[in-house]
Amino acid sequence: MAVKKRAPAVLTGLCLLATAACTATPDRADGSPRPARLTTTTSPGPADVDRVTWALPYGEPTTLDPAKVGDYSPQTVEANLCDTLTRMNPDFSLSPGLAREVTWKDDRTLVLDLRDDVRFWDGSPMTPQDVIHSLERQRDPKTQALYGTYLAAVTSIRASGPHQVTLRTRTYDQTLPKALSTSFGAVNKRTSTEKAGADYGTPRGGLMCTGPYRLDSWKSGDRITLTRNDAYWDTALRPKAREITFRFITNSNTLTSALLSGEVDGTYELPPSSATALARADNGTVHLGPSTQNVLLIPGNADSPAADRRLLDALSHAIDRDALIENVFGGDATTLKSLVPPLTWRGDPAARRYDAAYDKLPAVPKPDLERAKKLVQQAGPAARPLVAAIPAGDQRGLQAMTFIQAAAEKIGVAIDIKQLQPTEMSSLFYDPSVRRGLDLVLTFGYVGMPDPASYVAEMVTPRGIFNWTDYRDPEVTRLLDEARTSADPEASARAYAEAQARFTPAVPVVYLATTHERMFMNRRISGAPPSFAYLGMPWAARLGGTRT
């Protein structure tokens, strides 16, 4: 029997409510106050403002091509340039975007009814052909796209009306409408991408999208500047800041000084040390929001001695996570049992089933040095120090890895820390050659949409782009496919829960923590959402001046 679902109505219900996590928090150990609770929004800024300067603490983006962005810096910028077919909201719910409606007509037919009033920055109208090309280029090997697997079930994409696109699939795919809210669902002008070729999304090739801001200039090594799109189609989200300048500031001390002086107005991913220094700043406020971020320690390749789960378990039993969270993350995090933080499914219709399955997972290990030493003996001591990669200039990463290094030393495991430049660190996630010679990578990852199965599949299935150790379990793969293709939320959650119970203790990963989003914003502006959803929404369009 055919199943008809109106995707926006379904997706709007997938709301990861921050209010459920809003709790009072005690002061930090050093006596400085923490933000009182997790929030998803800040007060609107009612006034126009000439310029806002925003920091990118993870450095300069390697690209702004929506098909290739997969890291903090590029997504922070690109989310304001290239609108998506469905839109992420600050509370992690989804709503219509460039498609006013997304509907499953039956189990194998997904229809996108496009808005008829959308124009690119150059004034040309968005057409079904632009949408089709934006999606199709992601499964073209020449594009080197990151998200082509979202089209795994799609057999055809065609125009079915002057403002309509229809996707035919081999089977129902509950991930597909959600994925349209990520950069996978961004729409680029077909002729512009074809003309720029491999340079699209670079300083040389530029961009042509429909978002609230347009790419004005990109000075490599210094800054990216966006200017307001005064003809933006979404009149309810008319940008108030005329210009947004992004500065590449990877040094925590430099960032703190720039925020205190007012040279920089704000930043996401505020380092804990900066948060402590800025907690009582007169010129701005530290905001804390909900997040789907995960902090993991992952082997860099299958040939490393660190790929032995026994050695990873030894490290896991050596690490005092509570101390790590307090000393490195300023207490603004919680322990993590598996790959995906619970916030990911908080608004799912089957959230209770997800929660119950997560609760049944083994408890987070407490420090047990004797057990850790026995596991090291079973695995066999490494003949050389393990090489662990972190981003250069990232004080939080350095502190966390130094903490892990000290814990490893107690059980006879030596770790050398290698700091990679931001562009190299970003590249290692997708380029195996960059990971050659790296035993461990400390990752600050995140789930980009309210769908745990699709995220996990990238790490534990043979086709997964982040499955660096070639972990394989046919039953896990089958269950994740079942979770993706089930039209029944309860059945999908049940399949994911079974997969989670199998891969959690087996996949070569040390689960460390899930952090809260930490944002600083100067008092002269307001409106930016503290929620981690900022990576998937035009957050800068919400900014405005606080003085009228």
LUMNULO-564698 format. One record per residue (C-alpha): residue number from 0; residue in one letter; x, y, z. Coordinates in steps of 0.1 Angstrom, whole numbers, plus 5000, padded with zeros to 4 digits. Example, Ala and Ser with C-alpha at 12.3 -4.5 7.8 and 13.67 -1.06 7.14 Angstrom:
BEGIN
(0; a; (5123; 4955; 5078))
(1; s; (5137; 4989; 5071))
This chain:
BEGIN
(0; m; (5000; 5000; 5000))
(1; a; (5013; 5034; 4991))
(2; v; (5024; 5056; 5019))
(3; k; (5019; 5093; 5015))
(4; k; (5038; 5117; 5039))
(5; r; (5041; 5154; 5038))
(6; a; (5077; 5158; 5047))
(7; p; (5077; 5193; 5062))
(8; a; (5050; 5184; 5086))
(9; v; (5069; 5153; 5096))
(10; l; (5102; 5171; 5098))
(11; t; (5089; 5200; 5118))
(12; g; (5081; 5175; 5145))
(13; l; (5117; 5164; 5147))
(14; c; (5126; 5191; 5171))
(15; l; (5155; 5187; 5195))
(16; l; (5141; 5210; 5222))
(17; a; (5167; 5228; 5241))
(18; t; (5142; 5237; 5268))
(19; a; (5143; 5200; 5279))
(20; a; (5180; 5205; 5287))
(21; c; (5178; 5239; 5303))
(22; t; (5192; 5235; 5337))
(23; a; (5210; 5258; 5362))
(24; t; (5247; 5252; 5364))
(25; p; (5272; 5259; 5393))
(26; d; (5301; 5282; 5389))
(27; r; (5333; 5268; 5374))
(28; a; (5361; 5255; 5396))
(29; d; (5379; 5288; 5393))
(30; g; (5349; 5307; 5405))
(31; s; (5338; 5323; 5372))
(32; p; (5301; 5320; 5364))
(33; r; (5288; 5297; 5338))
(34; p; (5258; 5306; 5315))
(35; a; (5227; 5299; 5335))
(36; r; (5211; 5275; 5310))
(37; l; (5212; 5261; 5274))
(38; t; (5194; 5283; 5250))
(39; t; (5187; 5281; 5213))
(40; t; (5181; 5318; 5205))
(41; t; (5191; 5353; 5216))
(42; s; (5171; 5385; 5216))
(43; p; (5165; 5399; 5181))
(44; g; (5187; 5428; 5171))
(45; p; (5162; 5453; 5157))
(46; a; (5186; 5477; 5140))
(47; d; (5206; 5477; 5108))
(48; v; (5244; 5476; 5114))
(49; d; (5271; 5484; 5089))
(50; r; (5296; 5456; 5097))
(51; v; (5299; 5426; 5119))
(52; t; (5333; 5409; 5123))
(53; w; (5331; 5372; 5132))
(54; a; (5360; 5348; 5140))
(55; l; (5367; 5314; 5126))
(56; p; (5387; 5297; 5154))
(57; y; (5393; 5266; 5132))
(58; g; (5410; 5286; 5105))
(59; e; (5405; 5294; 5069))
(60; p; (5380; 5272; 5049))
(61; t; (5395; 5250; 5022))
(62; t; (5364; 5255; 5001))
(63; l; (5329; 5270; 5002))
(64; d; (5314; 5246; 4976))
(65; p; (5284; 5232; 4994))
(66; a; (5291; 5197; 4979))
(67; k; (5325; 5197; 4996))
(68; v; (5321; 5216; 5029))
(69; g; (5323; 5193; 5059))
(70; d; (5340; 5212; 5087))
(71; y; (5333; 5240; 5111))
(72; s; (5349; 5269; 5093))
(73; p; (5335; 5263; 5058))
(74; q; (5300; 5255; 5071))
(75; t; (5299; 5285; 5093))
(76; v; (5304; 5307; 5063))
(77; e; (5286; 5287; 5036))
(78; a; (5254; 5284; 5056))
(79; n; (5248; 5321; 5050))
(80; l; (5255; 5319; 5013))
(81; c; (5237; 5289; 4998))
(82; d; (5202; 5282; 5009))
(83; t; (5190; 5246; 5012))
(84; l; (5158; 5229; 5000))
(85; t; (5147; 5223; 5036))
(86; r; (5159; 5245; 5065))
(87; m; (5174; 5237; 5099))
(88; n; (5159; 5258; 5127))
(89; p; (5177; 5268; 5160))
(90; d; (5159; 5241; 5179))
(91; f; (5171; 5214; 5154))
(92; s; (5136; 5211; 5139))
(93; l; (5133; 5213; 5101))
(94; s; (5110; 5235; 5080))
(95; p; (5105; 5244; 5043))
(96; g; (5134; 5261; 5026))
(97; l; (5138; 5266; 4988))
(98; a; (5112; 5239; 4985))
(99; r; (5079; 5251; 5000))
(100; e; (5068; 5215; 5003))
(101; v; (5085; 5181; 5003))
(102; t; (5062; 5151; 4999))
(103; w; (5065; 5114; 4997))
(104; k; (5038; 5106; 4971))
(105; d; (5045; 5069; 4976))
(106; d; (5073; 5047; 4989))
(107; r; (5095; 5055; 4959))
(108; t; (5085; 5090; 4949))
(109; l; (5097; 5122; 4966))
(110; v; (5083; 5154; 4952))
(111; l; (5099; 5188; 4958))
(112; d; (5075; 5217; 4951))
(113; l; (5099; 5247; 4947))
(114; r; (5092; 5283; 4955))
(115; d; (5086; 5304; 4924))
(116; d; (5100; 5336; 4938))
(117; v; (5137; 5326; 4944))
(118; r; (5165; 5343; 4925))
(119; f; (5202; 5339; 4925))
(120; w; (5225; 5368; 4935))
(121; d; (5228; 5378; 4898))
(122; g; (5190; 5382; 4895))
(123; s; (5184; 5350; 4875))
(124; p; (5155; 5328; 4887))
(125; m; (5161; 5294; 4904))
(126; t; (5149; 5267; 4881))
(127; p; (5143; 5229; 4885))
(128; q; (5174; 5224; 4863))
(129; d; (5195; 5242; 4889))
(130; v; (5181; 5220; 4916))
(131; i; (5187; 5188; 4895))
(132; h; (5222; 5198; 4886))
(133; s; (5231; 5207; 4923))
(134; l; (5220; 5172; 4934))
(135; e; (5234; 5152; 4904))
(136; r; (5268; 5168; 4905))
(137; q; (5273; 5153; 4940))
(138; r; (5274; 5118; 4926))
(139; d; (5298; 5128; 4898))
(140; p; (5333; 5115; 4908))
(141; k; (5348; 5147; 4892))
(142; t; (5331; 5168; 4919))
(143; q; (5347; 5149; 4948))
(144; a; (5316; 5156; 4968))
(145; l; (5312; 5145; 5004))
(146; y; (5275; 5137; 5004))
(147; g; (5269; 5116; 4973))
(148; t; (5258; 5086; 4995))
(149; y; (5226; 5104; 5003))
(150; l; (5216; 5097; 4967))
(151; a; (5223; 5059; 4971))
(152; a; (5186; 5050; 4968))
(153; v; (5178; 5076; 4941))
(154; t; (5173; 5062; 4906))
(155; s; (5163; 5094; 4888))
(156; i; (5159; 5132; 4894))
(157; r; (5138; 5150; 4869))
(158; a; (5117; 5182; 4864))
(159; s; (5080; 5173; 4868))
(160; g; (5067; 5209; 4864))
(161; p; (5078; 5245; 4860))
(162; h; (5086; 5246; 4898))
(163; q; (5087; 5210; 4907))
(164; v; (5114; 5183; 4909))
(165; t; (5107; 5146; 4914))
(166; l; (5131; 5120; 4928))
(167; r; (5124; 5084; 4922))
(168; t; (5140; 5059; 4946))
(169; r; (5146; 5022; 4948))
(170; t; (5130; 5022; 4983))
(171; y; (5117; 5046; 5009))
(172; d; (5146; 5066; 5024))
(173; q; (5137; 5085; 5055))
(174; t; (5171; 5102; 5055))
(175; l; (5166; 5120; 5022))
(176; p; (5143; 5149; 5032))
(177; k; (5164; 5155; 5063))
(178; a; (5196; 5156; 5042))
(179; l; (5181; 5184; 5021))
(180; s; (5185; 5207; 5051))
(181; t; (5223; 5202; 5050))
(182; s; (5248; 5215; 5025))
(183; f; (5238; 5185; 5004))
(184; g; (5205; 5202; 4998))
(185; a; (5221; 5236; 4988))
(186; v; (5212; 5249; 4953))
(187; n; (5238; 5264; 4931))
(188; k; (5233; 5280; 4897))
(189; r; (5240; 5254; 4871))
(190; t; (5258; 5276; 4845))
(191; s; (5281; 5290; 4872))
(192; t; (5292; 5257; 4886))
(193; e; (5298; 5244; 4851))
(194; k; (5318; 5274; 4841))
(195; a; (5340; 5274; 4873))
(196; g; (5345; 5236; 4873))
(197; a; (5369; 5225; 4899))
(198; d; (5374; 5261; 4910))
(199; y; (5338; 5265; 4922))
(200; g; (5337; 5275; 4958))
(201; t; (5373; 5288; 4959))
(202; p; (5386; 5324; 4958))
(203; r; (5392; 5320; 4921))
(204; g; (5360; 5303; 4911))
(205; g; (5335; 5320; 4935))
(206; l; (5299; 5310; 4941))
(207; m; (5264; 5317; 4928))
(208; c; (5237; 5309; 4953))
(209; t; (5204; 5323; 4967))
(210; g; (5212; 5330; 5003))
(211; p; (5208; 5361; 5024))
(212; y; (5245; 5370; 5018))
(213; r; (5267; 5370; 4988))
(214; l; (5304; 5363; 4986))
(215; d; (5321; 5396; 4981))
(216; s; (5358; 5389; 4986))
(217; w; (5381; 5362; 4998))
(218; k; (5416; 5373; 5008))
(219; s; (5435; 5340; 5015))
(220; g; (5452; 5339; 5048))
(221; d; (5433; 5369; 5062))
(222; r; (5395; 5371; 5057))
(223; i; (5363; 5364; 5038))
(224; t; (5338; 5392; 5034))
(225; l; (5300; 5388; 5027))
(226; t; (5276; 5415; 5016))
(227; r; (5239; 5416; 5022))
(228; n; (5216; 5403; 4995))
(229; d; (5190; 5431; 4994))
(230; a; (5168; 5410; 4970))
(231; y; (5167; 5380; 4993))
(232; w; (5135; 5359; 4987))
(233; d; (5127; 5353; 5024))
(234; t; (5113; 5387; 5035))
(235; a; (5108; 5373; 5070))
(236; l; (5146; 5369; 5074))
(237; r; (5158; 5401; 5058))
(238; p; (5195; 5406; 5069))
(239; k; (5202; 5436; 5090))
(240; a; (5240; 5435; 5089))
(241; r; (5252; 5450; 5056))
(242; e; (5285; 5433; 5057))
(243; i; (5299; 5402; 5075))
(244; t; (5337; 5398; 5077))
(245; f; (5351; 5364; 5088))
(246; r; (5386; 5365; 5103))
(247; f; (5408; 5334; 5106))
(248; i; (5420; 5333; 5142))
(249; t; (5432; 5300; 5154))
(250; n; (5452; 5311; 5184))
(251; s; (5430; 5312; 5216))
(252; n; (5449; 5340; 5232))
(253; t; (5446; 5362; 5201))
(254; l; (5409; 5354; 5198))
(255; t; (5403; 5363; 5234))
(256; s; (5421; 5397; 5230))
(257; a; (5402; 5404; 5198))
(258; l; (5368; 5397; 5215))
(259; l; (5377; 5417; 5246))
(260; s; (5388; 5447; 5226))
(261; g; (5358; 5446; 5203))
(262; e; (5380; 5441; 5172))
(263; v; (5359; 5409; 5167))
(264; d; (5322; 5409; 5175))
(265; g; (5316; 5372; 5180))
(266; t; (5325; 5336; 5174))
(267; y; (5311; 5301; 5176))
(268; e; (5332; 5273; 5191))
(269; l; (5346; 5296; 5218))
(270; p; (5375; 5279; 5235))
(271; p; (5371; 5271; 5272))
(272; s; (5400; 5293; 5282))
(273; s; (5385; 5322; 5263))
(274; a; (5351; 5316; 5279))
(275; t; (5366; 5319; 5313))
(276; a; (5384; 5352; 5304))
(277; l; (5352; 5365; 5288))
(278; a; (5327; 5354; 5315))
(279; r; (5326; 5388; 5330))
(280; a; (5334; 5409; 5299))
(281; d; (5317; 5442; 5299))
(282; n; (5313; 5443; 5261))
(283; g; (5296; 5410; 5254))
(284; t; (5281; 5377; 5267))
(285; v; (5290; 5341; 5265))
(286; h; (5260; 5320; 5255))
(287; l; (5257; 5282; 5259))
(288; g; (5235; 5261; 5236))
(289; p; (5225; 5225; 5228))
(290; s; (5248; 5206; 5206))
(291; t; (5252; 5173; 5188))
(292; q; (5290; 5175; 5189))
(293; n; (5311; 5145; 5199))
(294; v; (5347; 5143; 5211))
(295; l; (5363; 5110; 5199))
(296; l; (5398; 5095; 5198))
(297; i; (5400; 5075; 5165))
(298; p; (5428; 5055; 5149))
(299; g; (5441; 5072; 5118))
(300; n; (5444; 5040; 5097))
(301; a; (5439; 5002; 5099))
(302; d; (5476; 4995; 5100))
(303; s; (5483; 5014; 5132))
(304; p; (5487; 4995; 5165))
(305; a; (5460; 5019; 5178))
(306; a; (5435; 5002; 5156))
(307; d; (5436; 4972; 5181))
(308; r; (5404; 4976; 5201))
(309; r; (5422; 4962; 5232))
(310; l; (5447; 4991; 5231))
(311; l; (5418; 5016; 5227))
(312; d; (5400; 5000; 5256))
(313; a; (5431; 5003; 5277))
(314; l; (5432; 5041; 5269))
(315; s; (5395; 5043; 5276))
(316; h; (5400; 5028; 5311))
(317; a; (5430; 5051; 5318))
(318; i; (5411; 5083; 5311))
(319; d; (5393; 5101; 5338))
(320; r; (5364; 5116; 5318))
(321; d; (5350; 5137; 5346))
(322; a; (5383; 5154; 5351))
(323; l; (5387; 5158; 5314))
(324; i; (5353; 5175; 5311))
(325; e; (5360; 5198; 5341))
(326; n; (5396; 5207; 5333))
(327; v; (5396; 5209; 5295))
(328; f; (5360; 5218; 5287))
(329; g; (5352; 5239; 5317))
(330; g; (5324; 5216; 5328))
(331; d; (5304; 5225; 5296))
(332; a; (5301; 5189; 5284))
(333; t; (5288; 5155; 5294))
(334; t; (5301; 5119; 5290))
(335; l; (5294; 5100; 5259))
(336; k; (5285; 5063; 5255))
(337; s; (5285; 5058; 5218))
(338; l; (5291; 5076; 5185))
(339; v; (5259; 5098; 5185))
(340; p; (5248; 5121; 5213))
(341; p; (5212; 5116; 5225))
(342; l; (5203; 5152; 5215))
(343; t; (5204; 5139; 5179))
(344; w; (5170; 5121; 5183))
(345; r; (5155; 5142; 5210))
(346; g; (5125; 5153; 5188))
(347; d; (5120; 5120; 5169))
(348; p; (5086; 5104; 5173))
(349; a; (5105; 5073; 5186))
(350; a; (5127; 5093; 5210))
(351; r; (5118; 5071; 5240))
(352; r; (5129; 5040; 5222))
(353; y; (5162; 5057; 5212))
(354; d; (5167; 5068; 5248))
(355; a; (5160; 5034; 5263))
(356; a; (5185; 5017; 5239))
(357; y; (5212; 5043; 5248))
(358; d; (5205; 5038; 5285))
(359; k; (5212; 5001; 5281))
(360; l; (5246; 5006; 5266))
(361; p; (5276; 4998; 5289))
(362; a; (5283; 5025; 5315))
(363; v; (5310; 5050; 5307))
(364; p; (5343; 5035; 5321))
(365; k; (5357; 5048; 5353))
(366; p; (5395; 5050; 5356))
(367; d; (5409; 5016; 5362))
(368; l; (5446; 5015; 5357))
(369; e; (5451; 4979; 5366))
(370; r; (5426; 4967; 5340))
(371; a; (5441; 4991; 5314))
(372; k; (5476; 4977; 5320))
(373; k; (5463; 4942; 5315))
(374; l; (5447; 4952; 5282))
(375; v; (5480; 4967; 5270))
(376; q; (5498; 4935; 5277))
(377; q; (5471; 4915; 5258))
(378; a; (5474; 4939; 5228))
(379; g; (5512; 4939; 5230))
(380; p; (5531; 4971; 5238))
(381; a; (5536; 4994; 5208))
(382; a; (5572; 4994; 5195))
(383; r; (5572; 5031; 5192))
(384; p; (5553; 5061; 5205))
(385; l; (5518; 5066; 5189))
(386; v; (5514; 5097; 5169))
(387; a; (5483; 5117; 5177))
(388; a; (5471; 5146; 5155))
(389; i; (5454; 5178; 5167))
(390; p; (5449; 5212; 5150))
(391; a; (5478; 5236; 5154))
(392; g; (5469; 5265; 5176))
(393; d; (5438; 5248; 5191))
(394; q; (5444; 5252; 5228))
(395; r; (5414; 5230; 5237))
(396; g; (5426; 5202; 5215))
(397; l; (5461; 5205; 5229))
(398; q; (5449; 5205; 5265))
(399; a; (5427; 5174; 5258))
(400; m; (5454; 5155; 5240))
(401; t; (5480; 5164; 5267))
(402; f; (5455; 5151; 5293))
(403; i; (5451; 5118; 5273))
(404; q; (5489; 5116; 5268))
(405; a; (5494; 5118; 5306))
(406; a; (5468; 5091; 5312))
(407; a; (5484; 5068; 5286))
(408; e; (5518; 5073; 5302))
(409; k; (5505; 5057; 5334))
(410; i; (5497; 5025; 5316))
(411; g; (5530; 5024; 5296))
(412; v; (5517; 5038; 5263))
(413; a; (5537; 5066; 5249))
(414; i; (5520; 5093; 5227))
(415; d; (5536; 5120; 5206))
(416; i; (5514; 5149; 5198))
(417; k; (5516; 5162; 5162))
(418; q; (5500; 5196; 5155))
(419; l; (5487; 5200; 5120))
(420; q; (5479; 5232; 5102))
(421; p; (5441; 5239; 5099))
(422; t; (5439; 5231; 5062))
(423; e; (5459; 5198; 5067))
(424; m; (5437; 5189; 5097))
(425; s; (5406; 5195; 5077))
(426; s; (5419; 5175; 5047))
(427; l; (5428; 5144; 5068))
(428; f; (5391; 5136; 5073))
(429; y; (5387; 5129; 5036))
(430; d; (5422; 5122; 5023))
(431; p; (5437; 5089; 5034))
(432; s; (5472; 5101; 5023))
(433; v; (5471; 5128; 5050))
(434; r; (5464; 5102; 5077))
(435; r; (5494; 5081; 5067))
(436; g; (5517; 5079; 5097))
(437; l; (5490; 5091; 5121))
(438; d; (5480; 5066; 5148))
(439; l; (5453; 5086; 5165))
(440; v; (5432; 5116; 5156))
(441; l; (5414; 5136; 5183))
(442; t; (5382; 5147; 5166))
(443; f; (5356; 5173; 5175))
(444; g; (5329; 5159; 5153))
(445; y; (5292; 5166; 5150))
(446; v; (5259; 5152; 5137))
(447; g; (5245; 5176; 5111))
(448; m; (5209; 5165; 5110))
(449; p; (5184; 5147; 5133))
(450; d; (5192; 5113; 5119))
(451; p; (5216; 5091; 5138))
(452; a; (5217; 5062; 5114))
(453; s; (5231; 5081; 5085))
(454; y; (5259; 5096; 5106))
(455; v; (5269; 5063; 5121))
(456; a; (5268; 5046; 5086))
(457; e; (5297; 5069; 5075))
(458; m; (5318; 5055; 5104))
(459; v; (5309; 5018; 5106))
(460; t; (5299; 5005; 5071))
(461; p; (5323; 4995; 5044))
(462; r; (5313; 5025; 5022))
(463; g; (5316; 5050; 5050))
(464; i; (5339; 5079; 5043))
(465; f; (5350; 5081; 5080))
(466; n; (5355; 5043; 5084))
(467; w; (5393; 5047; 5085))
(468; t; (5400; 5013; 5099))
(469; d; (5378; 4993; 5076))
(470; y; (5355; 4981; 5104))
(471; r; (5330; 4956; 5091))
(472; d; (5299; 4939; 5105))
(473; p; (5274; 4928; 5079))
(474; e; (5246; 4927; 5105))
(475; v; (5254; 4963; 5115))
(476; t; (5253; 4973; 5079))
(477; r; (5220; 4955; 5074))
(478; l; (5204; 4971; 5104))
(479; l; (5215; 5006; 5095))
(480; d; (5200; 5001; 5060))
(481; e; (5168; 4990; 5076))
(482; a; (5168; 5021; 5099))
(483; r; (5172; 5043; 5068))
(484; t; (5146; 5026; 5047))
(485; s; (5118; 5021; 5072))
(486; a; (5088; 5044; 5069))
(487; d; (5078; 5036; 5105))
(488; p; (5098; 5057; 5130))
(489; e; (5095; 5030; 5157))
(490; a; (5108; 5003; 5134))
(491; s; (5136; 5026; 5123))
(492; a; (5146; 5033; 5159))
(493; r; (5144; 4996; 5167))
(494; a; (5168; 4987; 5139))
(495; y; (5192; 5015; 5149))
(496; a; (5191; 5004; 5185))
(497; e; (5201; 4968; 5175))
(498; a; (5230; 4982; 5154))
(499; q; (5241; 5005; 5182))
(500; a; (5243; 4976; 5206))
(501; r; (5267; 4958; 5182))
(502; f; (5290; 4985; 5170))
(503; t; (5294; 5005; 5202))
(504; p; (5317; 4980; 5220))
(505; a; (5334; 4969; 5188))
(506; v; (5342; 4998; 5165))
(507; p; (5378; 5012; 5171))
(508; v; (5369; 5044; 5189))
(509; v; (5373; 5059; 5224))
(510; y; (5342; 5079; 5233))
(511; l; (5351; 5109; 5254))
(512; a; (5324; 5136; 5256))
(513; t; (5296; 5155; 5240))
(514; t; (5302; 5193; 5244))
(515; h; (5277; 5221; 5245))
(516; e; (5279; 5249; 5219))
(517; r; (5297; 5280; 5233))
(518; m; (5292; 5313; 5215))
(519; f; (5304; 5349; 5224))
(520; m; (5286; 5379; 5210))
(521; n; (5293; 5416; 5215))
(522; r; (5266; 5436; 5232))
(523; r; (5262; 5459; 5202))
(524; i; (5246; 5431; 5182))
(525; s; (5222; 5403; 5189))
(526; g; (5201; 5376; 5173))
(527; a; (5226; 5349; 5166))
(528; p; (5214; 5314; 5178))
(529; p; (5237; 5298; 5204))
(530; s; (5225; 5264; 5191))
(531; f; (5248; 5241; 5172))
(532; a; (5222; 5242; 5145))
(533; y; (5240; 5273; 5132))
(534; l; (5261; 5251; 5109))
(535; g; (5230; 5243; 5089))
(536; m; (5211; 5276; 5088))
(537; p; (5216; 5312; 5077))
(538; w; (5224; 5323; 5112))
(539; a; (5240; 5356; 5102))
(540; a; (5207; 5368; 5087))
(541; r; (5193; 5369; 5123))
(542; l; (5220; 5394; 5135))
(543; g; (5211; 5430; 5140))
(544; g; (5222; 5460; 5160))
(545; t; (5209; 5464; 5195))
(546; r; (5207; 5502; 5192))
(547; t; (5180; 5518; 5170))
